[in-house]
Amino acid sequence: MDCIIHIGYPKTGTTALQSFLTRNRVQLLQNYGILYPISGAALGECFSESHYPLALSLGQNMIPIGGYVVEYHKLADYQSIMKCVLSEVESVKPKILMLSSEFFVLTPLKNLADFVKDLSKEFQKVKLVLYVRRQDEFLESYYKQTVRDDTLRLAIDIKDFIEDYKEVPKYYEYILRLKEYIEGEDIDVIPLIYDRKILINGNIVSDFFERIIGISINFHQEEYSDVYTSLSPESTIVLYEFNLNHNVPSGIRKKIIDLLLTIDQKNGSVLKYLINTDQRIKIIDYYRESNERLFEEFFNSENRFVLNNEDIENFRKHETLVMRNSKIIKEEIRKRHNAVVDFIILQSSRNLIL
């Protein structure tokens, strides 16, 4: 019996993979002997599609992800969670135990190593799988997520965010240390590239199952369109400004995000990116040496995390388009801001009436 732990990184299709594993939990066990346990994904009566309760129980010395982690550790007990996970394994006796949470990659390495060594006592083989994404894309997408996240409510601009989080996607250094801490005769660390151009069938689910388990999965992405829709750059800017200036209750904030997503769907977006071309080039250059080692040692290839002339030209063209439509973009941001303000006023008046 083997154990596969999908540890991240964030913003590499983790939510899509976890949703697939959750929605197909019964079929995966019946057809392939793969257990994606409920244990480790539950906290009281609340259930997650990922095993973040288990991941967070390993230690709280992570990169900043909000006060929720500290509060969670008062509730979670690693030994209790692991007892439940192993009990579930014993009850169904699967061929493979599958765990997944991007919070594993944010766990202190010593704590993660102890966890993996505990599992290696119970399983013949333990595999840690992590996807890496070109850093400019990762940081831009991660920024949008942290602005949207109800716990974090990020209130810094993207330049400061990139500076604060620039150590996070140093993949080569992380994988090297991970291998030193963890890898052994019965433990493998498997890095993979998150790039839709080279993912099998263009999605992480097909890629993960075929590369790691050797199973061909017919994943229909349109069936998972509800999983996680990113806010447009315009709506992200609006939400960032509200994070900066207002403390909105969680329930109202969720409705604000739904409103912004509806506007995104209706009006579309002129802006495609929050990072300009010069920033993007600077980011890629910062990681260049690290990435060259990453691809040489772990992928036996030339560095793929580069910007070629065509990429740069396309980014420049978009900047020209943005400059030409700057008034339209500013007006669209203003309209979205006003729509959110009107919504908050309406909600406040209803609460007063009630």
C-alpha positions, 0 to 999 in steps of 0.5 A: 500500500502506497501513500501519495501526498500532493503538497502544492504549490498554491495556484497550480490547479490545486482546487481543481484537483481537490474538487475532482478527488472529493466529488469522485471519492467513491468511484476512485475507491471502488474502481482504482483502490484510491482512498481520498479520506474524509479524515484530515479534511474535517474540522468539527462538522465542517468539511473541506475538499483538501486536507488543510486541517491535517496540514495545519496541525503539523505546525504554525511557523508558516509564511504569513497566511492570517490569524486563522492559522493560530486560532486553528492550532488551538483546535487541531491535534495532529495525533488525533487527526492521524489516528482518524486517518489511519483508522479510515485506511484500516477500515477500507484497506485501499491500494493508495492513500491520497492526501492533498493540501497546498498548506503542506508546502507551507509547513516547516520542513522538520515538521513535514519530515516527521509527518512523512516519516510517520507515514513511511512506517505504515506504507510501503512507499510515500510520494510527495508531489508538488507542481511549480509555476513560472514565478511571475504568473504564480505571484500575480495569481497568488496576490489575487487570491490573498486579496480575495481571501476572507481571512487575509484580506490583503491590503498591500499593493502588488509591488509590496506583495511581490517583495514580501513573498519573493522567497516563496517560489524559490522552487529549486532551494525548497525542493533541494531542502525537501529532498535533504530532509525527507527523501529516502529509500521508501520516500520520493519527492516528485516535482512537476511543471504547471503549464497548461501548454504541457499538462496532459490534456491541458489540465492538472487532473489528467496530468497528475493521475497519468504521471503519478499513478499511471491512470488515464482520467477523462476530466471534463473541465467544464463540469468544474467551472464552479470550483474557483473563478478568479476575479478580474484585475479590475475587480481585484483592484476594487476589492483591494481598496475595500480591504484597505479602507473598510472592515466588512463582515464576512457574510457581506464580503462574500456577497460583494465578491459574488457581485464582482464576479457577476459584473466580471461575467457581464462586462468582461475585462480590458485588463488582463494583468496586474504586473507590467512587462518590466516588472515581469522581466525583473521577476523572471531575472531574479529567479533565473539562476535558481530556475536554471538549476531547477530544470537542469537537476530535476527536469533534465532540461533547459530552463522553461521559466523564461520570457521569450521575445514573443512573450514580451511583445505580447505583454507590450501590446497589451500595455499599449492597449491599456494605455489607449483605454485607460479612461475606460478602465478607470471608469469601469473600476469606478463603476464597480466601486460604486456598485459595491458601495450601493450594495453595502448601503442596501445591506445596512439599511435592511439590517436596520429595518430588521 
